[in-house]
Amino acid sequence: MTYRVIQWSTGNVGVRALRLIAHHPELELVGVWVHSADKAGRDAGELAGIEPLGVAATNDVDALLALDADCVCYTATADLRPMEALAEMTRIAASGKNIVSSSVVPLVYPPHVEPSMRGPLEQACLDAGVSCFTSGIDPGWANDLLPLVLTGTCESVETVRMMEIENYGVYAQPTVVFDTMGFGKPLDHTPLLLIPGVLTFAWGGVVKQVAAGLGVEIDEITEVVEKVPATRDLDLGYGRIEEGTMGALRFEVQGRVNGVPRVIVEHVTRLDDALAPEWPQIANHSGYRVEITGSPSYTCDVQMRGTADDPAAGLIGTAGRIVNAIPAVCAAKPGLLSALDLPLITGHGLMRT
């Protein structure tokens, strides 16, 4: 069966998703939404940097939603506009289209999101008989699918820790690095990410999802933050970091069971590899790690490498998780889905022979 798909946005994740949809043997691209007027009317293949696809991009929402499509791949940025993104997805669902998305990240585990916030989208899905699945890498498969698969081989489990260990010095997104995360700011500055409750809002869902997969309930989520100053001035190419301002950040979102941290998301983020050498490292300085303490105990490191044509492995892996899930999402029960509701998503049809 071939599924007809609309790609919604052509930003960092969206352009990779567009390329994946175009080359997926079970998917057919039928529409593309773009925000900027200068992209409207251009061929989708041109926007994706591939061959012409014969599908013109548009910023006409009504025209897109009138198309005969099975699914919308929604990747519009939502960090600073979650309610607007939810409203757009609600409208998409009401038009009778399934949704896969990387945008409103707390929806990786829908029960984590307050009913007042998720309710309109959930009801639109149920009324139209469609499904919505949100994922990516982190939050996403690196801290839900991967640890759950590993725990499925254990005799017993004491703790599960999911880690991102990254050098963000090469992450050329100045709004995220400087404003959202607070790099380059005084150590006593509180950026958006570190406002109390924000870490829990973003990553508490994966903590609860892993706990649910293990059959336990989280009774409290706590946040732990540690900052380290830059030891020298840093020129990142997209901005400067002055010595003494924040150059490395480590935080934990701890899910407690009977008062003990049992399921933990941890991020170790540096702008320079020499900073905080005592903090965890992965060979080649970046990647994802799952640590399970139990019988047996596991340490699983994941390194991601792009291609010569596209070195942005993380963006490809984010897009791949949701695009490859489209057939399963279209076949799933109506409503808001998590990884616990879907079968194992494989690279079916993707081997280039």
ABEGO torsion letter per residue (X at the ends): XBBBBBBBEABAAAAAAAAAAAABAABBBABBBBABAAABGBBAAAAAGBBBAGBBBBABAAAAAABBBABBBBABBAAABAAAAAAAAAAAAAAGBBBBBAABAAAABAAABBAAAAAAAAAAAAAAGBBBBBBEAOBEAAAAAAAAAAAAABABBABBBBBBBBBAAABBBAAAAAAAAGBGBBAABBBAAABBGAAAAAAAAAAAAAAAAAGBBBABBBBBBBBBBBABBBBAGAEBBBBGBBABBBBBBBBBBGGBBABBBBBBBBABAABGAABBBBBGGBEBBBBBBEOBBBBBBBBBBBBAABABAAAAAAAAAAAAAAAAAAABBBEBBBAAABBBBBABGABBX
